């Protein structure tokens, strides 16, 4: 930033008995006028910063008419919305216009998962003997292509694992479904009572035990590949990095990275609150904690690259392809967009009074838009007011 100092003038006035009269005051004013002109020609010194963007504009809103939204997923094909009453709709990712609507024959009791050309959802059928079914819908038409019978449970979590889909019941072992039609599902045998699902990739699934240990199991055989040491608090969230580390965050605020293929702890980092968000990318770990900070850590050592103080507790987050981290904060009626390179807020998305973003409710829509699942429905926002008009 351009700065102007009066120190040399103070020195000369003390030694040479300068006074504010005659030619001396005109010289000083000429200097001040030159500085003021330079300041006016440099953008961002006063007012809006040169890297700051215009806040996002609300383009469109979709409010469910069938009793409420229970699950949302998004991809380049659009925004899938699961509603109470057993209806799933696909909306356009730019205007939120309806593409198709499908009745799935039961209440949706899982998240929605988009994998390849299909949309996956678990439903509990409404009958005298309720049962749980995994519905596989065509993402293009909404037609049900396949149905898999599941052990009945109150809720499920669906995750993509390479070409496979992992169904995680609330109280029993995860089940792996191959995309090949007619293939039999496989049960993850490494699961034991009290375990919780953390992460799946192409070949492995990561589970957390009640005692804080993390178990890595094969998706093909279900056998345990490795079991890592206990941590300070129950593991709440985890990622597996590209170079073969499991990174876990705990309810007590610890972040721990360990090699999958070898014994021994790589590094630990202690935050001041429960870890609520973890993301691995480009050799770094992005983490949000209930200590009101967002951290960027080195994947190799856990070194803090930067930390950014948030105005409150983070509730959910997402890493955007634009190079920003989108973070929702409890009590803040806005979404913060934080520049990954610096940790500074680069933009905001305004919400309504008392409106909150639902967990996992931040998505990237078509054409650089942001799609948010909030307590007021589904909303699409665009930067610089570049909303596409609905047909």
C-alpha positions as CSV (number, residue, x, y, z in Angstrom):
1,X,0.0,0.0,0.0
2,X,1.3,3.5,-0.8
3,X,2.2,5.4,2.3
4,X,3.1,9.0,3.0
5,X,5.3,10.0,5.9
6,X,5.6,13.4,7.5
7,X,8.9,12.4,9.3
8,X,11.3,14.2,7.0
9,X,9.2,17.3,7.1
10,X,9.1,17.2,10.9
11,X,12.9,16.9,10.9
12,X,13.4,19.8,8.6
13,X,11.0,22.0,10.5
14,X,12.8,21.3,13.8
15,X,16.3,22.1,12.4
16,X,15.6,24.8,9.9
17,X,12.8,26.6,11.7
18,X,10.3,25.9,8.9
19,X,6.9,27.4,9.3
20,X,3.5,27.0,7.5
21,X,3.7,30.3,5.6
22,X,5.1,31.7,2.4
23,X,6.6,29.3,-0.3
24,X,7.1,26.4,2.2
25,X,3.4,25.7,2.7
26,X,2.9,25.7,-1.1
27,X,5.7,23.2,-1.5
28,X,4.1,20.9,1.1
29,X,0.7,21.2,-0.5
30,X,2.2,20.3,-3.9
31,X,3.7,17.1,-2.3
32,X,0.3,16.3,-0.7
33,X,-1.5,16.9,-4.0
34,X,0.9,14.5,-5.8
35,X,0.4,11.8,-3.2
36,X,-3.4,12.2,-3.3
37,X,-3.5,12.0,-7.1
38,X,-1.4,8.8,-7.0
39,X,-3.7,7.3,-4.4
40,X,-6.7,8.1,-6.5
41,X,-5.2,6.2,-9.5
42,X,-4.3,3.0,-7.6
43,X,-7.4,0.8,-7.3
44,X,-8.1,-1.0,-4.0
45,X,-6.2,1.4,-1.6
46,X,-9.4,2.9,-0.4
47,X,-12.8,1.2,-0.9
48,X,-13.2,-2.1,-2.6
49,X,-10.0,-4.2,-2.8
50,X,-8.8,-5.1,-6.3
51,X,-9.2,-8.8,-5.7
52,X,-12.6,-8.5,-4.1
53,X,-15.6,-9.6,-6.1
54,X,-19.2,-8.5,-6.3
55,X,-21.3,-10.5,-3.9
56,X,-23.4,-13.3,-5.3
57,X,-27.0,-12.6,-6.5
58,X,-29.9,-14.9,-5.9
59,X,-31.2,-16.2,-9.2
60,X,-33.9,-18.8,-8.4
61,X,-35.5,-20.7,-5.5
62,X,-37.2,-24.1,-5.4
63,X,-39.4,-24.9,-2.4
64,X,-40.7,-28.5,-2.1
65,X,-44.5,-28.8,-2.3
66,X,-44.7,-32.3,-0.9
67,X,-43.8,-31.8,2.8
68,X,-40.2,-31.0,2.8
69,X,-36.7,-31.8,1.4
70,X,-34.9,-34.8,3.0
71,X,-31.8,-35.1,0.7
72,X,-30.0,-33.2,-2.1
73,X,-27.2,-34.2,-4.5
74,X,-25.7,-32.3,-7.5
75,X,-23.7,-33.1,-10.5
76,X,-23.2,-31.6,-14.0
77,X,-26.5,-33.2,-14.9
78,X,-28.4,-31.1,-12.4
79,X,-29.7,-31.0,-8.8
80,X,-31.4,-34.1,-7.4
81,X,-34.0,-33.5,-4.6
82,X,-35.5,-36.2,-2.4
83,X,-38.7,-35.2,-0.7
84,X,-40.9,-36.5,2.1
85,X,-43.6,-38.8,0.6
86,X,-41.2,-40.7,-1.7
87,X,-40.7,-38.3,-4.6
88,X,-37.4,-37.5,-6.2
89,X,-37.0,-34.6,-8.7
90,X,-34.1,-33.5,-10.9
91,X,-33.7,-29.8,-11.4
92,X,-31.6,-27.9,-13.8
93,X,-28.3,-26.8,-12.2
94,X,-28.6,-23.2,-13.5
95,X,-32.3,-22.2,-13.3
96,X,-33.7,-25.0,-11.0
97,X,-36.4,-25.7,-13.5
98,X,-37.8,-29.3,-13.3
99,X,-36.3,-31.9,-15.6
100,X,-38.1,-35.0,-14.3
101,X,-40.0,-36.2,-11.3
102,X,-40.2,-39.8,-10.0
103,X,-42.1,-41.7,-7.3
104,X,-39.8,-44.2,-5.7
105,X,-42.3,-46.3,-3.7
106,X,-41.4,-45.4,-0.1
107,X,-39.9,-42.7,2.1
108,X,-36.3,-41.7,1.2
109,X,-34.1,-42.7,4.2
110,X,-30.6,-42.1,2.8
111,X,-28.6,-39.4,1.2
112,X,-28.9,-39.2,-2.6
113,X,-25.8,-40.4,-4.5
114,X,-25.1,-39.6,-8.1
115,X,-22.5,-42.0,-9.6
116,X,-22.0,-42.2,-13.4
117,X,-25.3,-42.2,-15.2
118,X,-27.4,-43.3,-12.2
119,X,-29.0,-41.9,-9.1
120,X,-29.0,-44.0,-5.9
121,X,-31.4,-43.8,-3.0
122,X,-32.6,-46.1,-0.2
123,X,-36.3,-46.1,0.6
124,X,-38.4,-47.7,3.3
125,X,-41.5,-49.1,1.6
126,X,-44.9,-48.3,3.1
127,X,-46.5,-51.7,3.7
128,X,-47.7,-54.0,6.4
129,X,-44.2,-55.4,6.5
130,X,-41.8,-52.4,5.8
131,X,-38.6,-53.2,4.0
132,X,-35.6,-51.2,2.8
133,X,-34.7,-51.1,-0.9
134,X,-31.9,-49.5,-2.8
135,X,-33.4,-47.9,-5.9
136,X,-31.2,-47.2,-8.9
137,X,-32.7,-44.5,-11.2
138,X,-31.6,-43.4,-14.6
139,X,-30.2,-39.9,-14.2
140,X,-31.5,-39.0,-17.6
141,X,-35.1,-40.0,-17.3
142,X,-35.8,-40.8,-13.6
143,X,-37.0,-44.3,-14.4
144,X,-36.1,-47.0,-11.9
145,X,-33.6,-49.3,-13.5
146,X,-32.7,-51.7,-10.6
147,X,-33.8,-52.5,-7.1
148,X,-31.7,-54.2,-4.4
149,X,-33.3,-55.6,-1.2
150,X,-31.5,-54.5,2.0
151,X,-31.7,-55.5,5.6
152,X,-34.3,-53.2,7.1
153,X,-33.0,-50.2,9.0
154,X,-34.1,-46.7,10.0
155,X,-31.4,-44.9,8.0
156,X,-28.6,-45.4,5.5
157,X,-25.6,-43.6,4.1
158,X,-24.5,-44.1,0.5
159,X,-21.0,-43.6,-0.8
160,X,-19.2,-44.0,-4.1
161,X,-16.1,-46.3,-4.1
162,X,-14.7,-46.2,-7.6
163,X,-17.3,-48.0,-9.7
164,X,-19.0,-49.6,-6.7
165,X,-21.6,-48.1,-4.3
166,X,-21.3,-48.7,-0.6
167,X,-24.6,-48.8,1.4
168,X,-24.0,-48.2,5.1
169,X,-27.0,-49.0,7.4
170,X,-27.3,-47.2,10.8
171,X,-26.8,-50.4,12.8
172,X,-25.1,-53.1,10.7
173,X,-22.2,-53.8,8.4
174,X,-21.7,-51.8,5.1
175,X,-22.7,-53.6,1.9
176,X,-20.9,-53.1,-1.4
177,X,-22.8,-53.1,-4.7
178,X,-21.0,-53.6,-8.0
179,X,-22.2,-51.6,-11.0
180,X,-22.4,-54.9,-13.0
181,X,-26.1,-55.9,-13.3
182,X,-26.8,-59.2,-11.6
183,X,-23.7,-59.3,-9.4
184,X,-24.2,-60.2,-5.7
185,X,-23.5,-57.5,-3.0
186,X,-20.7,-58.1,-0.6
187,X,-20.8,-57.5,3.1
188,X,-17.7,-55.7,4.7
189,X,-16.6,-58.3,7.2
190,X,-14.3,-56.0,9.1
191,X,-17.3,-54.2,10.6
192,X,-18.1,-54.9,14.3
193,X,-20.7,-53.5,16.7
194,X,-20.1,-49.8,17.5
195,X,-18.2,-49.1,14.3
196,X,-19.0,-46.1,12.1
197,X,-18.2,-45.5,8.5
198,X,-15.7,-42.8,7.6
199,X,-14.5,-43.1,4.0
200,X,-14.3,-45.3,0.9
201,X,-12.2,-45.1,-2.2
202,X,-11.6,-47.5,-5.2
203,X,-10.5,-50.5,-3.1
204,X,-10.8,-49.7,0.6
205,X,-13.2,-48.6,3.3
206,X,-12.2,-46.8,6.5
207,X,-14.1,-47.5,9.7
208,X,-13.9,-45.9,13.1
209,X,-14.2,-48.1,16.2
210,X,-15.9,-47.0,19.4
211,X,-12.4,-47.0,21.1
212,X,-11.0,-44.4,18.7
213,X,-9.1,-46.9,16.5
214,X,-9.4,-46.6,12.7
215,X,-9.7,-49.8,10.6
216,X,-8.9,-50.0,6.9
217,X,-10.6,-52.9,5.1
218,X,-10.6,-54.2,1.6
219,X,-13.8,-53.7,-0.4
220,X,-13.1,-56.8,-2.4
221,X,-12.6,-59.3,0.5
222,X,-13.8,-57.4,3.6
223,X,-10.6,-58.3,5.4
224,X,-8.8,-55.7,7.6
225,X,-5.8,-54.3,5.9
226,X,-4.5,-52.3,8.8
227,X,-5.7,-50.9,12.1
228,X,-4.4,-47.6,13.5
229,X,-3.7,-46.5,17.0
230,X,-6.4,-44.9,19.1
231,X,-6.8,-41.2,19.2
232,X,-7.7,-38.5,21.7
233,X,-11.5,-38.7,21.3
234,X,-13.8,-40.6,18.9
235,X,-13.0,-40.2,15.2
236,X,-15.7,-38.1,13.6
237,X,-14.5,-37.5,10.1
238,X,-11.7,-38.8,7.8
239,X,-10.1,-38.7,4.4
240,X,-7.5,-40.8,2.6
241,X,-4.9,-38.8,0.7
242,X,-3.5,-39.5,-2.7
243,X,-0.1,-40.5,-1.3
244,X,-1.5,-43.1,1.1
245,X,-2.3,-41.5,4.4
246,X,-5.4,-41.7,6.4
247,X,-6.2,-38.3,8.0
248,X,-8.8,-38.4,10.8
249,X,-10.4,-35.6,12.8
250,X,-11.8,-36.3,16.3
251,X,-14.6,-34.9,18.4
252,X,-11.9,-33.6,20.8
253,X,-10.1,-31.6,18.2
254,X,-7.2,-33.8,17.1
255,X,-6.2,-34.2,13.5
256,X,-4.0,-37.2,13.0
257,X,-2.3,-38.4,9.8
258,X,-0.8,-42.0,9.5
259,X,0.6,-44.1,6.6
260,X,-1.8,-46.8,5.5
261,X,0.8,-49.3,4.4
262,X,3.2,-48.9,7.3
263,X,3.0,-48.7,11.1
264,X,3.7,-45.5,13.0
265,X,2.2,-42.0,13.4
266,X,3.1,-39.4,10.8
267,X,1.9,-36.3,12.6
268,X,-0.8,-34.8,14.9
269,X,-2.2,-31.4,15.1
270,X,-4.5,-30.2,17.9
271,X,-7.3,-27.7,17.4
272,X,-9.4,-26.2,20.1
273,X,-12.7,-27.9,19.2
274,X,-14.3,-30.8,17.4
275,X,-13.2,-31.2,13.8
276,X,-16.2,-30.8,11.6
277,X,-14.7,-30.7,8.1
278,X,-11.7,-32.3,6.3
279,X,-10.6,-32.2,2.7
280,X,-7.4,-33.4,1.1
281,X,-6.2,-31.7,-2.1
282,X,-2.9,-30.8,-3.8
283,X,-0.7,-32.0,-0.9
284,X,-2.7,-30.0,1.7
285,X,-5.4,-30.6,4.3
286,X,-8.3,-28.1,4.7
287,X,-9.9,-28.5,8.1
288,X,-12.6,-26.6,10.0
289,X,-12.9,-26.8,13.8
290,X,-15.4,-25.8,16.4
291,X,-12.7,-23.5,17.8
292,X,-13.9,-21.0,15.1
293,X,-10.9,-21.5,12.8
294,X,-10.4,-22.8,9.3
295,X,-6.9,-24.3,8.9
296,X,-4.8,-25.2,5.9
297,X,-2.2,-27.8,6.9
298,X,0.7,-29.4,5.0
299,X,-0.2,-33.0,4.2
300,X,3.4,-34.0,4.8
301,X,4.0,-32.6,8.2
302,X,0.9,-31.0,9.6
303,X,2.6,-27.6,9.5
304,X,0.1,-24.7,9.5
305,X,0.2,-22.8,6.2
306,X,-2.5,-20.4,7.4
307,X,-5.4,-20.3,9.7
308,X,-8.4,-18.1,9.3
309,X,-10.6,-16.9,12.2
310,X,-14.3,-17.4,11.5
311,X,-17.1,-15.3,13.0
312,X,-18.5,-18.4,14.8
313,X,-18.7,-22.1,14.7
314,X,-18.5,-23.7,11.2
315,X,-21.5,-25.9,10.3
316,X,-20.6,-27.2,6.9
317,X,-18.2,-26.5,4.1
318,X,-17.1,-27.3,0.5
319,X,-14.0,-26.9,-1.6
320,X,-14.9,-25.2,-4.9
321,X,-13.1,-25.5,-8.2
322,X,-12.7,-21.8,-8.3
323,X,-10.0,-22.0,-5.6
324,X,-12.2,-21.0,-2.7
325,X,-13.5,-22.7,0.4
326,X,-17.2,-22.1,1.0
327,X,-17.9,-22.1,4.7
328,X,-21.2,-21.7,6.5
329,X,-21.1,-20.4,10.1
330,X,-23.8,-20.8,12.7
331,X,-25.6,-17.6,13.3
332,X,-24.2,-15.9,10.2
333,X,-26.8,-15.0,7.6
334,X,-24.3,-15.4,4.8
335,X,-21.9,-18.0,3.2
336,X,-18.2,-17.1,3.4
337,X,-16.0,-17.7,0.4
338,X,-12.4,-17.9,1.5
339,X,-9.4,-17.7,-0.8
340,X,-7.4,-20.9,-0.4
341,X,-4.1,-19.2,-1.3
342,X,-4.4,-16.7,1.5
343,X,-7.1,-17.7,4.0
344,X,-8.9,-14.4,3.5
345,X,-12.6,-13.9,2.7
346,X,-12.9,-13.1,-1.0
347,X,-16.7,-13.0,-1.3
348,X,-20.0,-13.7,0.4
349,X,-23.4,-15.1,-0.4
350,X,-26.2,-13.4,1.5
351,X,-29.0,-15.4,3.2
352,X,-32.3,-14.4,4.7
353,X,-32.9,-13.7,8.3
354,X,-32.6,-16.9,10.4
355,X,-31.9,-19.0,7.2
356,X,-29.2,-21.7,7.7
357,X,-27.4,-23.9,5.2
358,X,-28.1,-27.6,5.8
359,X,-25.2,-30.0,6.5
360,X,-23.5,-30.9,3.2
361,X,-25.8,-28.4,1.4
362,X,-23.2,-26.5,-0.7
363,X,-22.9,-27.5,-4.4
364,X,-21.4,-26.0,-7.5
365,X,-24.1,-25.6,-10.2
366,X,-23.8,-25.0,-14.0
367,X,-22.0,-22.0,-15.3
368,X,-20.1,-21.1,-12.0
369,X,-23.3,-20.9,-10.0
370,X,-23.6,-21.9,-6.3
371,X,-26.5,-24.1,-5.3
372,X,-27.4,-24.1,-1.6
373,X,-29.7,-26.4,0.3
374,X,-31.0,-24.2,3.1
375,X,-33.8,-24.2,5.6
376,X,-35.8,-22.2,3.0
377,X,-35.4,-24.7,0.1
378,X,-33.0,-25.0,-2.8
379,X,-31.4,-21.7,-4.0
380,X,-29.1,-20.9,-7.0
381,X,-26.8,-17.9,-6.8
382,X,-24.6,-16.4,-9.5
383,X,-21.5,-14.1,-9.3
384,X,-21.8,-10.6,-10.7
385,X,-25.5,-11.0,-11.2
386,X,-25.1,-13.3,-14.2
387,X,-28.4,-15.2,-13.8
388,X,-29.8,-17.1,-16.7
389,X,-33.5,-16.4,-17.1
390,X,-35.9,-19.2,-16.8
391,X,-37.7,-20.3,-20.0
